[in-house]
Amino acid sequence: MSKAIEKKKQVVAEIVEKLKTSKSTILTDYRGLTVAEMTELRKQLREAGVEFKVLKNTLTRRATEEVGLTELNESLTGPTAIAFSYEDVVAPAKILHKFAKDHEALEIKGGVVEGRIVSLDEVKALAELPSREGLLSMLLSVLQAPMRNFALAVKAVADKNGEAGEAAEA
């Protein structure tokens, strides 16, 4: 009996560690997915560096209590699979949201992003954000605009002064 309890305590400790270290954690209900669909989803998540685990709700509830994320307990009903991302905040939301569009059986329940509980709507909003590279590109174009406008204004003044100088010489 004590071996089983020790094993459960170890699993809870692992979940606590995952919740503490992950930048983004998304809870899903995978009921209705075929084995092939689940394998494909795991493959897509793994390629993005996201860990996807099916965990017991009771053990996960104990872990959320230790971490102070008890609001997640509402989502811990039925079969639950959890995606943990330690690098990219947006990756699990994007992949799971896209997969859920293609496979109605997958349901996103909510999650945690950088220590803050997020709803299903917030996960969807996060999934629809442009990629990091896209956001950096947008930022760069915003930063370049004033310089470009300044350069055009200087060129216009120089052209105008050049025309005025040519008119005076004629």
C-alpha positions as CSV (number, residue, x, y, z in Angstrom):
1,M,0.0,0.0,0.0
2,S,2.7,2.5,0.9
3,K,4.5,1.9,-2.5
4,A,1.3,3.1,-4.3
5,I,1.1,6.2,-2.1
6,E,4.8,7.0,-2.6
7,K,4.3,6.6,-6.4
8,K,1.3,9.0,-6.3
9,K,3.3,11.5,-4.2
10,Q,6.0,11.3,-6.7
11,V,3.6,12.0,-9.6
12,V,2.1,15.0,-7.7
13,A,5.6,16.3,-7.2
14,E,6.3,16.0,-10.9
15,I,3.1,17.8,-11.8
16,V,3.9,20.6,-9.3
17,E,7.4,21.0,-10.9
18,K,5.8,21.1,-14.4
19,L,3.3,23.7,-13.4
20,K,6.0,25.8,-11.8
21,T,8.4,25.7,-14.7
22,S,6.1,25.8,-17.7
23,K,5.5,29.2,-19.3
24,S,2.2,27.9,-20.7
25,T,0.0,25.1,-19.6
26,I,-3.2,24.2,-21.6
27,L,-5.9,21.7,-20.4
28,T,-7.8,19.7,-22.9
29,D,-10.5,17.1,-23.1
30,Y,-9.4,14.5,-25.7
31,R,-12.5,12.3,-25.4
32,G,-13.5,11.1,-28.9
33,L,-10.1,11.3,-30.6
34,T,-8.9,8.2,-32.3
35,V,-5.5,6.7,-31.4
36,A,-4.2,8.0,-34.8
37,E,-5.4,11.5,-34.2
38,M,-3.9,11.5,-30.7
39,T,-0.6,10.3,-32.1
40,E,-0.7,13.1,-34.7
41,L,-1.4,15.7,-32.0
42,R,1.4,14.4,-29.8
43,K,3.8,14.5,-32.8
44,Q,2.9,18.2,-33.6
45,L,3.3,19.2,-30.0
46,R,6.6,17.3,-29.6
47,E,8.0,19.0,-32.7
48,A,7.2,22.4,-31.1
49,G,8.9,21.4,-27.8
50,V,5.6,20.9,-25.9
51,E,5.1,18.1,-23.5
52,F,1.6,16.5,-23.7
53,K,0.5,14.2,-20.9
54,V,-2.7,12.5,-19.8
55,L,-2.8,12.9,-16.0
56,K,-5.2,11.8,-13.3
57,N,-7.5,14.6,-12.2
58,T,-7.2,13.8,-8.5
59,L,-3.4,14.0,-8.6
60,T,-3.5,17.1,-10.7
61,R,-5.9,18.8,-8.2
62,R,-3.4,18.1,-5.4
63,A,-0.6,19.6,-7.5
64,T,-2.7,22.7,-8.2
65,E,-3.4,23.2,-4.5
66,E,0.3,23.1,-3.8
67,V,1.1,25.6,-6.5
68,G,-1.9,27.9,-5.6
69,L,-3.8,27.4,-8.9
70,T,-6.9,25.9,-7.4
71,E,-9.1,27.7,-10.0
72,L,-7.9,25.1,-12.5
73,N,-9.8,22.4,-10.5
74,E,-13.1,23.4,-12.3
75,S,-11.5,22.2,-15.5
76,L,-10.3,19.0,-14.1
77,T,-13.3,16.8,-14.9
78,G,-13.5,14.0,-17.4
79,P,-10.5,12.8,-19.4
80,T,-7.9,15.5,-19.2
81,A,-4.6,15.9,-21.2
82,I,-2.3,18.7,-20.3
83,A,0.2,20.5,-22.6
84,F,3.2,22.0,-20.9
85,S,5.4,24.4,-22.8
86,Y,8.7,25.5,-21.1
87,E,10.0,27.7,-24.0
88,D,7.2,29.2,-26.1
89,V,4.1,30.7,-24.5
90,V,2.1,30.6,-27.7
91,A,3.0,27.3,-29.3
92,P,0.7,25.0,-27.3
93,A,-2.3,27.3,-27.7
94,K,-1.7,27.6,-31.5
95,I,-1.3,23.9,-32.1
96,L,-4.2,22.8,-29.9
97,H,-6.5,25.5,-31.3
98,K,-5.7,24.6,-34.9
99,F,-6.1,20.9,-34.1
100,A,-9.4,21.5,-32.3
101,K,-10.7,23.3,-35.5
102,D,-9.9,20.3,-37.6
103,H,-11.0,17.7,-35.0
104,E,-14.2,18.7,-33.1
105,A,-13.5,15.9,-30.5
106,L,-10.6,17.9,-29.0
107,E,-11.9,20.5,-26.5
108,I,-9.7,23.2,-24.9
109,K,-10.7,23.7,-21.3
110,G,-8.4,26.6,-20.2
111,G,-5.0,26.9,-18.8
112,V,-2.2,28.9,-17.2
113,V,0.0,31.4,-19.0
114,E,3.0,32.7,-17.1
115,G,1.4,31.9,-13.7
116,R,-2.0,33.4,-14.5
117,I,-5.2,31.4,-15.0
118,V,-6.6,31.9,-18.5
119,S,-10.1,31.0,-19.9
120,L,-10.9,29.3,-23.1
121,D,-11.5,32.6,-24.8
122,E,-8.0,33.9,-23.7
123,V,-6.4,30.7,-25.0
124,K,-8.1,31.3,-28.4
125,A,-6.9,34.9,-28.4
126,L,-3.4,33.8,-27.7
127,A,-3.6,31.2,-30.5
128,E,-4.5,33.9,-33.0
129,L,-1.6,36.1,-32.2
130,P,1.1,36.3,-34.9
131,S,4.3,34.3,-34.3
132,R,7.2,35.9,-32.5
133,E,9.0,36.6,-35.8
134,G,5.8,38.2,-37.1
135,L,5.5,40.4,-34.1
136,L,9.2,41.4,-34.3
137,S,8.7,42.2,-38.0
138,M,5.7,44.5,-37.1
139,L,7.7,46.2,-34.4
140,L,10.7,46.8,-36.8
141,S,8.4,48.4,-39.4
142,V,6.9,50.6,-36.7
143,L,10.3,51.7,-35.6
144,Q,11.5,52.3,-39.2
145,A,8.6,54.5,-40.2
146,P,9.7,57.7,-38.4
147,M,13.2,57.4,-39.8
148,R,11.9,56.8,-43.3
149,N,9.6,59.8,-43.0
150,F,12.4,62.0,-41.7
151,A,14.7,60.9,-44.6
152,L,11.9,61.7,-47.1
153,A,11.4,65.1,-45.5
154,V,15.2,65.9,-45.7
155,K,15.3,64.7,-49.3
156,A,12.3,66.9,-50.2
157,V,13.9,70.0,-48.5
158,A,17.2,69.2,-50.4
159,D,15.4,68.8,-53.7
160,K,13.5,72.1,-53.1
161,N,16.7,73.9,-52.2
162,G,18.4,72.4,-55.3
163,E,15.6,73.7,-57.5
164,A,15.7,77.2,-55.9
165,G,19.5,77.3,-56.4
166,E,19.2,76.3,-60.1
167,A,16.5,79.0,-60.6
168,A,18.8,81.7,-59.1
169,E,21.7,80.7,-61.4
170,A,19.5,80.9,-64.5
